[in-house]
Amino acid sequence: GELVDDLALNFLFTSKTDFSETETRSTGPKCRSRPARIVTFALITQLCMLSATNYERLVFYLDRLHSEKQKQLTSWLYHPSSNDKDASGFVGINNLGATCYMNSLLQQLYSIPTFRYGILEAQPIIDDGKIQESKESTMLTELKYLFAFLQESVMKAYD
């Protein structure tokens, strides 16, 4: 029973009700690739064929997920997949008003693997056992956040 719940709740689907109140966005299901999802669906199918309890738990969860999504779609006119990462695997940067040139430069720098990994692996400057707080250090930290988001995100764009 718990395995079916875990596979459905965490590996194939996500639901807003599954997150704590402090969580502001979904990281998406753990199984994102087609082969991983096929294997996971096959496993759930076998578990449900072996146990009526597993089948009932899955039906209950899917019914709850479906009714929740219907409420979200009708009350907010929002479709969850509208913010999903593109099939190409690339993540964009939202234009915040006349930032398109800077965004394109950042995306070009990100697309250079040695530059990207250099930024992601860079360590802050430590002076007398304390992390040095400077404009350069803050900019490096923010650039690391941006590159990490572009690399790991399941969202369509960084904002």
Secondary structure, DSSP 8 states (H G I E B T S, - for coil): -HHHHHIIIIII---GGGS-TT--S----S--SHHHHHHHHHHHHHHHHH-HHHHHHHHHHHHHHHHHHHHHHHHH---GGGGB--TT---EE---SS-HHHHHHHHHHHTSHHHHHHHHH----EETTEE--SHHHHHHHHHHHHHHHHHH--BSEE-
